[in-house]
Amino acid sequence: MLLEGKTAVVTGGTRGIGFAIVQRFLEEGANVALCGSRPETAQQAVDKILAENPDAPVMGLAPNLADEAAFEQALREVAERFGGLDIVCNNAGISQSTPLDDYTPEEFDKIISLNVKSVLNGCQAAARVLGEGGVIINTSSMVSKMGQPSGVGYPMSKFAVNGITVSLARELGPRGIRVNAVAPGVTATDMVAALPEEMIKPIADAIPMKRVGQPRDVANAFVFLASDLASYVTGEVLSVDGGMTV
Ligand code: NAD
């Protein structure tokens, strides 16, 4: 097992890509704390895991990620419960598709708050709690490399995630903390998976590998980056997009 004895926190861990990361980390022997936006959804996700494996070392939390002190407190709680902390995944994020003409300051603030500020908060809190050594992985997106035709705030926020990742890899490298990002392509989370086949097909046809990604495809990249297999990998934005950005 690649993460035996490690302890990880995954934000946005209640569903979609984050839930797949939680499942894969548990399969690889890690203790995992998943964060959701509300205590009830975090608990539901924990219950879903425990229903299949009652002994799974998993806990649920719902800190306000926009509040750095609350985020840090949550990480300290996890470290206390499992006897340490090794891996922090800043995965929670929202997307937007509003055209520029209709884009509002409120939408701008909303996406900056979660996709950028919370990621920075997570990195800062992680660096404080990890101390010396550890791993931070941020969720970026393929649109951080290619933009998108509407909803400029979303690709903008993911460009910022890449900037945070690369800069902090340089700043935290001397402390033995690796900082990387994963940039998923179109991934079959609830929203995409619910689309009818006739809508999925043209999307899949535009992807060199001719299919959309599965959450586990993306989660496997997190396992690699979190593990000692990636012991000399930092500052990398790893595309998991079926060749979409090649
Ligand atoms: P999802 O909507 O299925 O899950 C989002 C998660 O984020 C949930 O756990 C939710 O509780 C949490 N969340 C949402 N708002 C929050 C808030 N204000 N505070 C705390 N937590 C909050 O999303 P997903 O598709 O699994 O996306 C996960 C990450 O992957 C995001 O950063 C997203 O930008 C990125 N991404 C997704 C795709 C895709 O096609 N699904 C592609 C590229 C990148």
Boltz pocket constraint, residues with backbone or C-beta under 6 A from the ligand:
constraints:
  - pocket:
      binder: B
      contacts: [[A, 11], [A, 12], [A, 13], [A, 14], [A, 15], [A, 16], [A, 17], [A, 18], [A, 35], [A, 36], [A, 37], [A, 38], [A, 41], [A, 63], [A, 65], [A, 90], [A, 91], [A, 92], [A, 93], [A, 94], [A, 95], [A, 114], [A, 139], [A, 140], [A, 141], [A, 142], [A, 183], [A, 184], [A, 185], [A, 186], [A, 187], [A, 188], [A, 189], [A, 190], [A, 192]]
      max_distance: 6.0
